[in-house]
């Protein structure tokens, strides 16, 4: 049941962002903004998301995983409200703060539920939920695009997301344990949760590794490198095809679509691996991501560039979910929400800065040079992952839950 709840959260989260991606041109026109004003407005998503991620973790630890059901419902409502009331820069910025708050909270909630499901089932739920998210993005973006092509108003696809979110929220509420439910035997094997002192990292988040807040920040930095590489391709792929090869709008749109599709497929594939393969997933994934970016940077044709994007997507797809799985396998249930929020916030900074990083390098060395700089991120991640995980005292063999043979059935 926990596993099902994690997947439902991922479906709604992906449906929202797929719909949003298709709606951006409509929202820009409805709000009468130019590209510069739209860029400013989009920063307000992050302004809402970052604090909400931290608060959501505390809420989940305080009131239990059922909070995730309510958060899913608010995400659908935020999309409808923004689509209906955004009529200018100020109203759009207010709406995007609301979107950021609900989206950031849902990100933490989805991964916290997935982390709990991993501990009691021994299955790589977080990675598979990431695949569900990516697949939902692809499907919903195509559906929203079709609705807009048929003349639907901006809010209509978001209303569909709201309906989906309502159904998912009810199902999740029934599936998730109440705040007073006893933890599983798997979770009872770790130490008590968040408490002050006693750790090199400055504050202990109980677990077999005794890892503290500082250790979580270290893992978050690794996640930030992974996210920076991923969003660099997702945000600049279409522009690269246009500026380097002169591709038209239809052909350039293949870049983000191919990237998202490969990410989804790869996450399902990585999810079939045993948790003991975490080291291989992280190091090989980073190397493949670097190779893909290098291929893109030297590609003589659009086809070769797309092949490079396929490599890059396959490499980055399993990185962040695997980092989250490692953390979830080493933290007490009573601190899982806060641990997830810390890692997610730090990693999210990489997601925000990845496109900026590409832009800075593109201004200095052109887009081909910028892609080489993205390849350098993958090389750095491959070199730093195992040493920094060792410093943070997080283990990877048998994580998470592989040793819990008496795990609860969550199918």
Secondary structure per residue as TSV (DSSP state, phi and psi in degrees):
chain	resnum	aa	ss	phi	psi
A	1	X	-	360.0	-39.2
A	2	X	H	-61.9	-42.4
A	3	X	H	-61.0	-43.6
A	4	X	H	-61.1	-40.4
A	5	X	H	-63.6	-40.1
A	6	X	H	-63.4	-41.3
A	7	X	H	-69.0	-37.3
A	8	X	H	-62.9	-42.8
A	9	X	H	-60.7	-40.5
A	10	X	H	-66.5	-37.5
A	11	X	H	-61.3	-48.1
A	12	X	H	-66.5	-42.8
A	13	X	H	-61.0	-44.9
A	14	X	H	-67.9	-37.9
A	15	X	H	-62.7	-39.8
A	16	X	H	-63.3	-50.1
A	17	X	H	-73.5	-29.9
A	18	X	H	-65.4	-42.1
A	19	X	H	-64.9	-43.0
A	20	X	H	-60.9	-43.3
A	21	X	H	-57.9	-39.6
A	22	X	H	-74.4	-25.8
A	23	X	H	-86.7	-14.5
A	24	X	H	-54.1	-47.3
A	25	X	H	-59.9	-38.2
A	26	X	H	-65.3	-44.2
A	27	X	H	-64.1	-41.0
A	28	X	H	-60.9	-45.4
A	29	X	H	-66.8	-41.6
A	30	X	H	-63.6	-33.8
A	31	X	H	-90.8	-2.7
A	32	X	T	58.7	50.6
A	33	X	-	-111.6	152.3
A	34	X	-	-92.2	178.6
A	35	X	H	-63.1	-38.8
A	36	X	H	-62.8	-44.0
A	37	X	H	-66.0	-37.5
A	38	X	H	-63.2	-40.8
A	39	X	H	-60.5	-41.5
A	40	X	H	-63.4	-44.7
A	41	X	H	-61.0	-39.2
A	42	X	H	-66.0	-22.0
A	43	X	H	-64.1	-23.8
A	44	X	H	-71.8	-18.6
A	45	X	H	-61.6	-46.5
A	46	X	H	-66.7	-37.1
A	47	X	H	-59.9	-33.9
A	48	X	H	-83.9	-34.1
A	49	X	H	-71.8	-43.9
A	50	X	H	-61.6	-51.8
A	51	X	H	-66.6	-33.3
A	52	X	H	-64.1	-34.9
A	53	X	H	-60.5	-43.8
A	54	X	H	-68.1	-42.9
A	55	X	H	-68.1	-36.0
A	56	X	H	-62.8	-40.0
A	57	X	H	-60.3	-43.0
A	58	X	H	-65.8	-39.8
A	59	X	H	-62.9	-42.0
A	60	X	H	-64.9	-40.3
A	61	X	H	-68.8	-33.2
A	62	X	H	-80.4	-44.9
A	63	X	H	-111.8	-0.9
A	64	X	-	95.4	169.4
A	65	X	T	-68.5	-17.4
A	66	X	T	-63.4	-18.5
A	67	X	H	-56.6	-31.3
A	68	X	H	-59.8	-34.1
A	69	X	H	-63.8	-43.8
A	70	X	H	-66.6	-37.5
A	71	X	H	-64.7	-38.6
A	72	X	H	-59.6	-42.5
A	73	X	H	-63.9	-37.8
A	74	X	H	-67.8	-29.4
A	75	X	H	-62.8	-44.6
A	76	X	H	-62.1	-41.0
A	77	X	H	-65.1	-38.2
A	78	X	H	-63.1	-39.6
A	79	X	H	-63.7	-44.6
A	80	X	H	-64.4	-45.3
A	81	X	H	-61.0	-43.1
A	82	X	H	-66.3	-42.5
A	83	X	H	-65.3	-33.6
A	84	X	H	-81.2	-43.4
A	85	X	H	-99.0	-7.6
A	86	X	-	-74.4	100.9
A	87	X	-	-122.1	4.5
A	88	X	S	-171.6	-179.9
A	89	X	H	-61.6	-47.1
A	90	X	H	-64.7	-48.6
A	91	X	H	-65.1	-34.9
A	92	X	H	-67.3	-41.8
A	93	X	H	-61.5	-41.7
A	94	X	H	-61.8	-45.6
A	95	X	H	-62.1	-37.9
A	96	X	H	-73.6	-28.1
A	97	X	H	-62.3	-44.0
A	98	X	H	-61.4	-43.0
A	99	X	H	-61.0	-43.4
A	100	X	H	-63.1	-42.6
A	101	X	H	-60.8	-50.8
A	102	X	H	-69.7	-37.5
A	103	X	H	-68.0	-45.7
A	104	X	H	-61.5	-42.5
A	105	X	H	-64.3	-39.8
A	106	X	H	-67.7	-34.8
A	107	X	H	-59.2	-49.0
A	108	X	H	-65.4	-42.8
A	109	X	H	-61.9	-46.0
A	110	X	H	-58.5	-46.0
A	111	X	H	-74.4	-28.7
A	112	X	H	-68.1	-43.5
A	113	X	H	-62.6	-43.8
A	114	X	H	-61.8	-38.4
A	115	X	H	-65.0	-42.1
A	116	X	H	-63.6	-41.4
A	117	X	H	-62.3	-37.4
A	118	X	H	-63.8	-42.1
A	119	X	H	-65.3	-34.5
A	120	X	H	-95.3	-11.8
A	121	X	H	-113.4	-21.6
A	122	X	-	74.4	13.4
A	123	X	S	-106.9	150.7
A	124	X	-	-77.7	70.1
A	125	X	H	-68.1	-38.6
A	126	X	H	-60.5	-45.4
A	127	X	H	-64.7	-43.3
A	128	X	H	-66.8	-37.0
A	129	X	H	-62.7	-35.4
A	130	X	H	-62.4	-37.7
A	131	X	H	-66.2	-40.2
A	132	X	H	-61.6	-43.0
A	133	X	H	-57.4	-50.7
A	134	X	H	-63.3	-41.5
A	135	X	H	-64.0	-38.6
A	136	X	H	-66.1	-35.6
A	137	X	H	-60.4	-47.3
A	138	X	H	-62.2	-48.9
A	139	X	H	-64.3	-46.0
A	140	X	H	-69.9	-34.3
A	141	X	H	-66.2	-39.5
A	142	X	H	-67.2	-40.5
A	143	X	H	-65.4	-43.6
A	144	X	H	-65.4	-40.3
A	145	X	H	-60.8	-40.4
A	146	X	H	-65.6	-39.1
A	147	X	H	-63.9	-42.2
A	148	X	H	-69.0	-36.3
A	149	X	H	-63.5	-28.4
A	150	X	T	-85.2	0.3
A	151	X	T	96.3	13.4
A	152	X	-	-67.7	150.8
A	153	X	-	-69.4	160.7
A	154	X	H	-56.5	-37.8
A	155	X	H	-78.2	-16.8
A	156	X	H	-60.7	-51.4
A	157	X	H	-61.2	-33.2
A	158	X	H	-67.1	-32.6
A	159	X	H	-62.8	-37.0
A	160	X	H	-62.7	-40.8
A	161	X	H	-63.6	-40.2
A	162	X	H	-61.7	-43.2
A	163	X	H	-62.4	-44.4
A	164	X	H	-60.8	-42.4
A	165	X	H	-63.5	-38.6
A	166	X	H	-63.4	-46.0
A	167	X	H	-63.1	-43.8
A	168	X	H	-64.8	-38.9
A	169	X	H	-62.8	-42.7
A	170	X	H	-63.4	-46.1
A	171	X	H	-63.5	-40.0
A	172	X	H	-66.1	-41.6
A	173	X	H	-59.4	-39.4
A	174	X	H	-72.0	-30.2
A	175	X	H	-84.4	-28.5
A	176	X	S	-84.9	148.4
A	177	X	-	-73.0	152.5
A	178	X	-	-74.8	167.7
A	179	X	T	-61.3	-29.9
A	180	X	T	-89.9	2.5
A	181	X	-	-66.8	144.2
A	182	X	-	-71.6	139.5
A	183	X	-	-66.3	156.9
A	184	X	-	-68.9	168.0
A	185	X	T	-60.5	-34.4
A	186	X	T	-61.5	-45.5
A	187	X	G	-72.1	-26.4
A	188	X	G	-72.3	-9.4
A	189	X	G	-83.2	-8.8
A	190	X	S	-100.6	164.9
A	191	X	-	-72.3	170.4
A	192	X	-	-59.4	164.8
A	193	X	-	-78.0	-150.5
A	194	X	E	-54.1	127.3
A	195	X	E	-156.3	157.0
A	196	X	S	-75.8	150.1
A	197	X	S	72.8	174.7
A	198	X	S	82.7	10.3
A	199	X	S	-139.0	147.3
A	200	X	T	-57.3	-33.2
A	201	X	T	-76.9	-6.5
A	202	X	S	85.9	80.5
A	203	X	S	99.6	128.4
A	204	X	E	-98.8	134.2
A	205	X	E	-108.9	90.9
A	206	X	-	-37.9	149.3
A	207	X	S	165.6	171.3
A	208	X	T	-62.2	-30.7
A	209	X	T	-87.5	-5.7
A	210	X	-	63.1	27.5
A	211	X	-	-74.4	141.3
A	212	X	B	-106.1	-170.9
A	213	X	H	-60.0	-40.0
A	214	X	H	-59.7	-37.7
A	215	X	H	-65.6	-38.2
A	216	X	H	-65.0	-38.0
A	217	X	H	-63.3	-39.4
A	218	X	H	-60.0	-46.9
A	219	X	H	-63.5	-37.8
A	220	X	H	-61.3	-36.7
A	221	X	H	-63.4	-41.6
A	222	X	H	-63.1	-42.5
A	223	X	H	-62.0	-34.3
A	224	X	H	-65.0	-39.3
A	225	X	H	-62.4	-41.4
A	226	X	H	-64.9	-46.4
A	227	X	H	-66.3	-36.7
A	228	X	H	-60.7	-43.1
A	229	X	H	-66.0	-44.0
A	230	X	H	-62.8	-49.8
A	231	X	H	-74.7	-22.6
A	232	X	H	-60.6	-45.8
A	233	X	H	-70.4	-43.8
A	234	X	H	-62.4	-37.6
A	235	X	H	-85.8	-30.5
A	236	X	H	-108.9	-5.2
A	237	X	H	-58.0	-49.1
A	238	X	H	-64.9	-41.8
A	239	X	H	-62.7	-38.4
A	240	X	H	-59.7	-45.6
A	241	X	H	-64.7	-36.3
A	242	X	H	-70.7	-50.2
A	243	X	H	-75.6	-35.2
A	244	X	H	-87.4	-38.2
A	245	X	H	-114.0	-4.5
A	246	X	-	68.9	28.8
A	247	X	-	-67.2	149.5
A	248	X	-	-78.9	176.4
A	249	X	H	-61.8	-40.6
A	250	X	H	-66.2	-44.5
A	251	X	H	-69.8	-40.6
A	252	X	H	-65.6	-28.2
A	253	X	T	-66.0	-15.9
A	254	X	H	-64.2	-28.9
A	255	X	H	-60.3	-58.7
A	256	X	H	-65.9	-32.9
A	257	X	H	-66.9	-45.9
A	258	X	H	-62.3	-43.6
A	259	X	H	-61.0	-50.1
A	260	X	H	-63.5	-39.6
A	261	X	H	-64.2	-42.7
A	262	X	H	-68.1	-38.0
A	263	X	H	-58.0	-45.5
A	264	X	H	-60.8	-49.8
A	265	X	H	-61.7	-42.9
A	266	X	H	-64.5	-40.2
A	267	X	H	-64.3	-37.8
A	268	X	H	-64.7	-39.0
A	269	X	H	-66.2	-45.4
A	270	X	H	-63.8	-34.1
A	271	X	H	-63.5	-17.8
A	272	X	T	-83.6	-10.0
A	273	X	S	-80.8	152.5
A	274	X	-	-72.3	148.7
A	275	X	G	-56.7	-26.2
A	276	X	G	-64.1	-11.2
A	277	X	G	-90.0	14.5
A	278	X	H	-57.7	-42.3
A	279	X	H	-58.8	-44.6
A	280	X	H	-63.8	-44.9
A	281	X	H	-57.8	-44.5
A	282	X	H	-71.0	-50.6
A	283	X	H	-71.8	-48.5
A	284	X	H	-64.6	-39.7
A	285	X	H	-59.9	-43.8
A	286	X	H	-64.4	-39.7
A	287	X	H	-66.4	-43.4
A	288	X	H	-64.2	-40.1
A	289	X	H	-61.1	-42.2
A	290	X	H	-64.4	-41.4
A	291	X	H	-63.7	-41.5
A	292	X	H	-61.6	-43.7
A	293	X	H	-64.0	-37.5
A	294	X	H	-65.3	-39.6
A	295	X	H	-62.7	-44.2
A	296	X	H	-59.2	-42.0
A	297	X	H	-65.4	-28.7
A	298	X	H	-108.4	5.5
A	299	X	-	-61.5	129.9
A	300	X	S	-84.9	-17.4
A	301	X	S	-139.1	166.6
A	302	X	H	-61.1	-40.5
A	303	X	H	-60.0	-43.5
A	304	X	H	-67.6	-38.3
A	305	X	H	-62.0	-42.1
A	306	X	H	-65.1	-36.5
A	307	X	H	-62.9	-39.1
A	308	X	H	-63.4	-39.0
A	309	X	H	-64.0	-36.8
A	310	X	H	-60.7	-45.9
A	311	X	H	-60.9	-46.4
A	312	X	H	-61.9	-42.1
A	313	X	H	-64.5	-44.0
A	314	X	H	-62.9	-36.3
A	315	X	H	-71.8	-43.4
A	316	X	H	-79.9	-21.7
A	317	X	H	-55.2	-43.6
A	318	X	T	-92.7	0.4
A	319	X	H	-70.5	-62.0
A	320	X	H	-62.7	-44.4
A	321	X	H	-58.6	-34.6
A	322	X	H	-69.4	-40.4
A	323	X	H	-59.3	-43.6
A	324	X	H	-63.4	-38.9
A	325	X	H	-63.2	-40.6
A	326	X	H	-62.5	-45.1
A	327	X	H	-62.3	-46.2
A	328	X	H	-61.6	-31.2
A	329	X	T	-77.0	-8.3
A	330	X	T	-120.9	9.8
A	331	X	S	-124.2	148.4
A	332	X	-	-69.6	152.9
A	333	X	G	-58.0	-37.9
A	334	X	G	-69.5	-10.5
A	335	X	G	-120.7	6.5
A	336	X	H	-61.9	-41.8
A	337	X	H	-60.9	-46.1
A	338	X	H	-67.6	-40.2
A	339	X	H	-61.5	-45.4
A	340	X	H	-62.0	-40.6
A	341	X	H	-67.4	-39.0
A	342	X	H	-63.4	-49.0
A	343	X	H	-63.0	-40.4
A	344	X	H	-66.7	-42.1
A	345	X	H	-62.4	-49.0
A	346	X	H	-63.2	-42.2
A	347	X	H	-65.7	-36.8
A	348	X	H	-62.4	-28.1
A	349	X	H	-61.6	-36.4
A	350	X	H	-66.3	-38.5
A	351	X	H	-59.8	-41.2
A	352	X	H	-71.0	-39.1
A	353	X	H	-86.3	-15.8
A	354	X	H	-56.3	-52.7
A	355	X	H	-61.6	-35.5
A	356	X	H	-65.2	-40.9
A	357	X	H	-58.9	-44.9
A	358	X	H	-63.2	-44.2
A	359	X	H	-60.2	-41.2
A	360	X	H	-64.7	-44.6
A	361	X	H	-69.0	-35.2
A	362	X	H	-62.9	-38.6
A	363	X	H	-65.8	-30.7
A	364	X	H	-91.4	-34.8
A	365	X	H	-133.6	8.6
A	366	X	H	81.4	168.9
A	367	X	H	-66.1	-34.8
A	368	X	H	-64.5	-42.5
A	369	X	H	-64.0	-35.8
A	370	X	H	-64.0	-36.9
A	371	X	H	-68.1	-32.2
A	372	X	H	-65.2	-36.3
A	373	X	H	-65.7	-34.8
A	374	X	H	-66.6	-39.0
A	375	X	H	-59.5	-36.7
A	376	X	H	-62.4	-31.9
A	377	X	H	-62.1	-42.0
A	378	X	H	-64.8	-40.9
A	379	X	H	-62.3	-43.6
A	380	X	H	-62.5	-41.2
A	381	X	H	-65.4	-41.9
A	382	X	H	-62.1	-37.6
A	383	X	H	-76.6	-31.0
A	384	X	H	-95.5	-21.8
A	385	X	H	-57.0	-57.8
A	386	X	H	-67.6	-42.4
A	387	X	H	-61.4	-41.5
A	388	X	H	-73.0	-34.1
A	389	X	H	-64.1	-36.9
A	390	X	H	-66.6	-42.1
A	391	X	H	-62.2	-39.4
A	392	X	H	-75.9	-9.2
A	393	X	T	68.2	28.0
A	394	X	-	-92.6	137.2
A	395	X	-	-97.6	158.8
A	396	X	-	-125.1	-24.2
A	397	X	T	-67.4	134.2
A	398	X	T	68.8	15.0
A	399	X	T	-100.9	143.4
A	400	X	T	-100.6	145.3
A	401	X	T	76.0	6.7
A	402	X	T	-65.5	-26.9
A	403	X	T	-87.8	-1.2
A	404	X	-	-96.2	80.5
A	405	X	T	-68.4	-21.2
A	406	X	T	-95.3	24.8
A	407	X	-	-59.8	154.2
A	408	X	-	-73.4	141.3
A	409	X	-	-75.4	123.4
A	410	X	-	-117.3	13.0
A	411	X	-	-67.7	360.0
